[in-house]
Amino acid sequence: MSSENFRQLKPFFSILLIIFTLFSIVFLQMEERRMGYSVLKLTREHKKVLEERRVKEIALAKITRPQLLEHVAQQKFTLKKVQANQIIHLTGVVESTVSKDTEKVVSKVAKKDL
């Protein structure tokens, strides 16, 4: 191409560059708005899920409260409140030392396992 042909095409390239720049700006603004709507939608869904979780936690707390469980146990399963004379206290003497014979047996078994 000669320099004269290039000079004739300079205005065309300038207008083409300006049009491309304007289209790019418009496209980026549209993408920004679209992303904003996506974020807004996700934020609403997140709040909805948090609210549902809170409602379910409250429902679980209501269902598992001790008074309700006791009432259900008495009505449906015909259980009765425990009486003081029904409680069995298990207390025993705990040996703090192991006999020498027991130690020997345990050490022999341990050596065989190795």
The 8 nearest C-alpha neighbors of each residue, nearest first, counted from 0:
[[1, 4, 2, 5, 3, 6, 8, 7],
 [0, 2, 3, 4, 5, 6, 7, 8],
 [1, 3, 5, 4, 6, 0, 7, 8],
 [2, 4, 6, 1, 5, 7, 0, 8],
 [5, 3, 7, 1, 6, 2, 0, 8],
 [4, 6, 2, 8, 7, 3, 9, 1],
 [7, 5, 3, 9, 8, 4, 2, 10],
 [6, 8, 4, 5, 9, 3, 10, 11],
 [7, 9, 5, 11, 6, 10, 12, 4],
 [10, 8, 12, 6, 11, 7, 13, 5],
 [11, 9, 13, 12, 8, 14, 7, 6],
 [10, 12, 8, 14, 9, 13, 15, 7],
 [13, 11, 15, 9, 10, 14, 16, 8],
 [12, 14, 10, 16, 15, 11, 9, 17],
 [13, 15, 17, 11, 16, 12, 18, 10],
 [16, 14, 12, 18, 13, 17, 19, 11],
 [17, 15, 13, 19, 14, 18, 12, 20],
 [16, 18, 14, 20, 19, 15, 21, 13],
 [17, 19, 21, 15, 20, 16, 14, 22],
 [18, 20, 16, 22, 17, 21, 23, 15],
 [21, 19, 23, 17, 18, 22, 16, 24],
 [20, 22, 24, 18, 23, 19, 17, 25],
 [23, 21, 25, 19, 24, 20, 26, 18],
 [24, 22, 26, 20, 21, 25, 19, 27],
 [23, 25, 21, 27, 26, 22, 28, 20],
 [24, 26, 22, 28, 23, 27, 29, 21],
 [27, 25, 23, 29, 24, 28, 22, 30],
 [28, 26, 30, 24, 29, 25, 31, 23],
 [29, 27, 31, 25, 30, 26, 24, 32],
 [28, 30, 26, 32, 31, 27, 33, 25],
 [31, 29, 33, 27, 32, 28, 34, 26],
 [30, 32, 28, 34, 29, 33, 27, 35],
 [31, 33, 35, 29, 30, 34, 28, 36],
 [34, 32, 30, 36, 35, 31, 29, 37],
 [35, 33, 37, 31, 36, 32, 30, 38],
 [36, 34, 32, 38, 33, 37, 31, 39],
 [35, 37, 39, 33, 34, 38, 40, 32],
 [38, 36, 34, 40, 35, 39, 41, 33],
 [37, 39, 41, 35, 36, 40, 42, 34],
 [38, 40, 36, 42, 37, 41, 35, 43],
 [39, 41, 37, 43, 42, 38, 36, 44],
 [42, 40, 44, 38, 43, 39, 45, 37],
 [41, 43, 45, 39, 40, 44, 38, 46],
 [42, 44, 46, 40, 45, 41, 47, 39],
 [45, 43, 47, 41, 42, 46, 48, 40],
 [46, 44, 42, 48, 47, 43, 41, 49],
 [45, 47, 49, 43, 44, 48, 50, 42],
 [48, 46, 44, 50, 45, 49, 43, 51],
 [49, 47, 51, 45, 50, 46, 52, 44],
 [50, 48, 52, 46, 47, 51, 53, 45],
 [49, 51, 53, 47, 52, 48, 46, 54],
 [52, 50, 48, 54, 53, 49, 55, 47],
 [51, 53, 49, 55, 50, 54, 48, 56],
 [52, 54, 50, 56, 51, 55, 49, 57],
 [55, 53, 51, 57, 52, 56, 58, 50],
 [54, 56, 58, 52, 57, 53, 59, 51],
 [57, 55, 59, 53, 58, 54, 52, 60],
 [56, 58, 60, 54, 55, 59, 61, 53],
 [59, 57, 55, 61, 56, 60, 62, 54],
 [60, 58, 56, 62, 61, 57, 55, 63],
 [59, 61, 57, 63, 58, 62, 64, 56],
 [62, 60, 58, 59, 64, 63, 57, 67],
 [63, 61, 59, 60, 64, 58, 67, 68],
 [64, 62, 60, 61, 59, 65, 68, 67],
 [63, 65, 61, 67, 66, 62, 60, 68],
 [66, 64, 68, 67, 69, 63, 70, 62],
 [67, 65, 69, 68, 64, 70, 63, 71],
 [66, 68, 70, 69, 65, 64, 71, 62],
 [69, 67, 65, 71, 70, 66, 72, 63],
 [68, 70, 72, 66, 67, 71, 65, 73],
 [69, 71, 67, 73, 68, 72, 74, 66],
 [72, 70, 74, 68, 73, 69, 75, 67],
 [73, 71, 69, 76, 70, 78, 74, 75],
 [72, 74, 77, 78, 70, 71, 76, 79],
 [75, 73, 71, 77, 72, 76, 70, 78],
 [76, 74, 71, 77, 72, 73, 78, 70],
 [75, 77, 72, 78, 73, 74, 71, 79],
 [78, 76, 73, 74, 75, 72, 79, 71],
 [79, 77, 73, 76, 72, 80, 74, 75],
 [78, 80, 73, 81, 77, 72, 82, 69],
 [81, 79, 82, 78, 73, 69, 72, 83],
 [80, 82, 79, 85, 83, 86, 84, 78],
 [83, 81, 85, 84, 80, 86, 79, 87],
 [82, 84, 85, 86, 81, 87, 80, 88],
 [83, 85, 82, 86, 87, 81, 88, 80],
 [86, 84, 82, 83, 87, 81, 88, 80],
 [87, 85, 84, 83, 88, 82, 81, 89],
 [86, 88, 89, 85, 84, 83, 90, 82],
 [89, 87, 90, 86, 85, 91, 84, 83],
 [90, 88, 87, 91, 86, 92, 93, 85],
 [91, 89, 88, 92, 93, 87, 86, 94],
 [90, 92, 93, 89, 94, 88, 95, 87],
 [91, 93, 94, 90, 95, 89, 96, 88],
 [94, 92, 95, 91, 96, 90, 97, 89],
 [95, 93, 96, 92, 97, 91, 98, 90],
 [94, 96, 93, 97, 92, 98, 91, 99],
 [97, 95, 94, 98, 93, 99, 102, 101],
 [96, 98, 99, 101, 102, 95, 94, 100],
 [97, 99, 101, 100, 96, 102, 103, 94],
 [98, 100, 102, 101, 103, 97, 104, 96],
 [101, 99, 103, 102, 98, 104, 97, 105],
 [100, 102, 104, 98, 103, 99, 105, 97],
 [103, 101, 99, 105, 100, 104, 106, 98],
 [104, 102, 106, 100, 101, 105, 107, 99],
 [105, 103, 101, 107, 106, 102, 108, 100],
 [104, 106, 102, 108, 103, 107, 109, 101],
 [105, 107, 109, 103, 108, 104, 102, 110],
 [108, 106, 110, 104, 109, 105, 103, 111],
 [109, 107, 111, 105, 110, 106, 104, 112],
 [108, 110, 106, 112, 107, 111, 105, 113],
 [109, 111, 107, 113, 112, 108, 106, 105],
 [112, 110, 108, 113, 109, 107, 106, 105],
 [111, 113, 109, 110, 108, 107, 106, 105],
 [112, 110, 111, 109, 108, 107, 106, 105]]
